[in-house]
Amino acid sequence: MERAEIIVNGLVQGVGFRYFVYRNAVRLNLKGYVKNLYTGEVVTEAEGEKWAIEELFKEIKKGPQYSRVKNSSIVWTSYNNEFSIFEIR
């Protein structure tokens, strides 16, 4: 099991981005959260199988229909079983 923090910027707020991430994370059986930041970015904390987090990262880089992802980054951290569900914050 792995944990990662994913941050994206661009046109990622006000376009259904968090709901898009939520649907994909639940489909991939990941735990964690997605939330908007005051900087205009969206952050995702995800725990689960490495392949599933990598798949989520691929989807996040594409984004939903009306979004435009400029930059995306993923930072792998230690898995600590912190979350019981995936949620939108």
Phi and psi in degrees as a GROMACS rama.xvg file:
@    title "Ramachandran Plot"
@    xaxis  label "Phi"
@    yaxis  label "Psi"
@TYPE xy
-131.903  170.12  GLU-2
-139.398  142.76  ARG-3
-145.382  150.056  ALA-4
-110.4  125.117  GLU-5
-116.886  129.319  ILE-6
-124.564  132.937  ILE-7
-128.382  150.604  VAL-8
-136.825  170.925  ASN-9
124.695  -146.687  GLY-10
-89.0046  84.055  LEU-11
-126.761  3.25328  VAL-12
-119.601  139.764  GLN-13
83.0939  14.1015  GLY-14
-128.13  16.0371  VAL-15
79.0654  20.9147  GLY-16
-65.3777  -44.7606  PHE-17
-63.225  -38.8914  ARG-18
-67.5034  -36.0578  TYR-19
-61.8628  -46.6591  PHE-20
-63.5764  -44.7827  VAL-21
-56.5607  -50.2907  TYR-22
-59.3622  -43.1358  ARG-23
-68.4256  -40.7078  ASN-24
-65.2997  -42.266  ALA-25
-64.8088  -42.5315  VAL-26
-58.7915  -35.3362  ARG-27
-90.115  5.07736  LEU-28
61.7505  39.7777  ASN-29
-96.7688  158.71  LEU-30
-120.582  150.317  LYS-31
142.166  -143.151  GLY-32
-157.63  164.85  TYR-33
-133.077  138.96  VAL-34
-152.59  155.41  LYS-35
-77.5464  145.782  ASN-36
-107.443  156.491  LEU-37
-63.9877  -18.9323  TYR-38
-78.4435  -5.61408  THR-39
94.9483  -1.39543  GLY-40
-91.2077  168.779  GLU-41
-121.987  132.219  VAL-42
-112.994  140.113  VAL-43
-126.024  128.472  THR-44
-109.115  122.099  GLU-45
-132.697  137.941  ALA-46
-123.993  140.845  GLU-47
157.554  -159.392  GLY-48
-65.9822  141.416  GLU-49
-58.8663  -43.7237  LYS-50
-60.43  -35.5474  TRP-51
-69.6972  -40.6948  ALA-52
-65.7843  -40.5495  ILE-53
-62.5169  -39.6059  GLU-54
-65.4334  -42.1531  GLU-55
-60.7744  -41.8959  LEU-56
-61.0431  -41.263  PHE-57
-59.4495  -45.0539  LYS-58
-66.2102  -41.2207  GLU-59
-61.952  -38.4657  ILE-60
-64.0635  -29.6108  LYS-61
-78.9208  -47.7052  LYS-62
75.4675  171.646  GLY-63
-73.7126  175.499  PRO-64
-51.3347  -47.6491  GLN-65
-94.2175  4.73719  TYR-66
-88.8209  163.683  SER-67
-139.348  105.069  ARG-68
-84.6826  118.48  VAL-69
-85.0921  -54.8601  LYS-70
-131.471  146.14  ASN-71
-142.456  145.07  SER-72
-140.777  150.515  SER-73
-130.766  132.727  ILE-74
-123.669  120.248  VAL-75
-83.8858  132.223  TRP-76
-129.779  179.428  THR-77
-74.0642  133.308  SER-78
-70.1158  131.158  TYR-79
-136.214  15.1457  ASN-80
52.6401  45.3997  ASN-81
-79.5876  -27.508  GLU-82
-111.352  149.092  PHE-83
-107.726  -18.3035  SER-84
-142.441  177.152  ILE-85
-108.851  133.526  PHE-86
-140.001  161.553  GLU-87
-97.2951  128.032  ILE-88
